[in-house]
Amino acid sequence: MAEKLVGSFFEDKWDSIINSLDLEAGSRRAFDVKFYKNADGRFNKNIQILVDAGYDKVDSVEWINYYPEKHFDNLCVIEFEKFTRTKCARAWISRIRPGKMAPLHQDIDDNLEEYLSQGELIRYSVFISKPTIGAVFICRDSIYHLQPQGTIIEWEHFMDWHAGTNCGLHDKYMFNFIGIKNV
């Protein structure tokens, strides 16, 4: 397995964080809206891979991102920094509704150079929903399903190919964190 399970975090607090989200206020990603900033075009190849596969012609591609301080309290980010002994470069909560998916992709972020200039990056994902049948996360060649709430995985590389899908009956939420090592 390329990723590794690294324990559990905040498992008794995620429900209250999820419940505090204004479900309509997140930043929606889908092909029918501006898909990514991609300011300088360097991620055009990644986007073209999805277009060539036909994902721009279906309405099943959608995920919603929520950001600290804008959509939820930054406390979990601060606590996660302590837990991982890193400094946060970027963090967000992602939501995939039933019947929706985030197809296989690498994250597009116009600020990568800024993060990398501060040190080596490491990425974690935390399963923050209660486990439900059909809520699936894929990272490289690993598939995660029915993970206990609060379970953390550490990615092999912060830019690994990954996907999420929800063929279940309840929204799927994950906390995503890219940290700067040893600061």
N, C-alpha and C positions, 0 to 999 in steps of 0.2 A: 504494500500500500504506500503510495507516494506521500499522503498526508498522515498526520498522526493525531490521535485523540489525546488531548492534554488536560482533561479534567472537566470540572463543572464550575460554572460561575453565575452568580446572581439568580440561581434558579427560583428562589422564593420572591423575586421582585419583578420578573418579566411580565407577568399578567397585568400588574398595575401600570407598567410602562406602555404595553400594548393598548390597554384601555384608555390611556391618556392621549393617545394619538388622535388627531382630528383626521378621520379616514379620508376625507375629501381634500385635505390640504397638502398631501404629499406631492412629490415631483414624479409625474407619470411618464414612463418610457414605453413607447409603442411606435410602430412605423407610420401611424396616421398623424403623429405630431412630430415636432423637431426631435429626431431620434437622439442625437448627441450634439454637443457643441462642436467637437472635432475642429477646433479653430484653424489649425494649419494643415488639415487634410492628411496628417500622418496615419490616421486610423481608417482611411478610406478602404484599404484592402480588407480589413476586418468586417466593415459594413458590407462590402461587395460580396464577401463569402455568404453572408446571410441573405442578401438579395438573390444571388445565384441559386441558393437552395429554395427560394420561393417564399421566405418568411415575410417579405414585404407585401404579399398578396393575401395574407390570412389575418383574421382579427384575434387570434389566440396569443399573439405576442404582446405581452404587457406585464410590466412590474412597476411598483410604486416605491420610490425611495423617500425616506424621512431622515432629516439631518438634525444633529444635536444643536441645542439652543433655539433653532428655528421651529422644530416640530416636537422635540422632547428634551427633557432635562439632561444636562451634560454630566450629571453625577455618575452614570454608568460608564461613560468614557473615562472619567478621572479614575474611577475604581479599576477599570480594566487596564489602564496604564500601570497602576500599582501592581496589579496581579501579574502582568506580563513583563514588568520592568522595562517598559518601552515608553516612548513619547508618541502621542497620536499624530499621524500625518493626515489621516482621513478616517472618518467613521460614519456609518449610516445604518439604518434599519431598512431592510427590503421586505416588501409584501407582494405575494403572488396570490391572486384571488382564484377560486375554483374555476377550472377550465382554461386558465391562462398559463403562460410559460415564458421563461427567459431562455431562448435557445442557446446552444453551445456558442460561447464567445469568450473573448478576453475583454477585461474592462477598459473602457476608453476614458482617459483622464488627461486633460491638457496641462495638468500641474505636476506630472511625473518628475520632470527635471528638478523642480523645486524640492520635492520630497527627497529625491536621491542625493541632492547636494547636502542634505543634513545627516546622511549616514545610510547604512544598510537597512533595507526594508524587510519587514516580515508581516505576513497576513494571517489573520484568524477569522473564522466564522463561528458564530454561536447559534445553536438551534434554540430560539426563544419561544416558539409556540409549543404548546403541549403536543406530544406526538399524535398524529392522526394518519390514518391510512390514506395514501395517495399523495402526500406532501413529500416530494423527492428533491434531493440536491445531489448533483454530480460534480466531482472535481477530478480532472484528468481521467483515470480509469477506475475511480472509486465511486460507489453509489451509496448514499445515505438515506435511510428511510426509517421512520419510527424511532428517531433518536430522542432520548430523554431531554426534557426541557433544561436548558443550561449547558448542554454538552458542547465542548469546544473542539474544533479541529484547527491545527496549525498547517498551513499550506506549505508544500515543498518550495514553491516560488510564488511571489505575490501576483504574478501575471499569468498564472496557469489558466488553461482553458477550463471553463465550467458552465454549468447550466442548472436551471431550476424549473420544476414543473409542479402543477397542482391538479391532479386528477381526482382529488378528494372532495370533501364537502365543506371544509372550513379554510379560512385564509391561512396562508403559510408565511411566517415571519422569521427573519434571520437578522442578527446583529453582525455587521461586517466591520472589520477594524484592520487598517494598515498602520503599522507602528514602525518607529525608527528604533533600531536596536541600540542598547547600551548607552543611553543618554541620561 
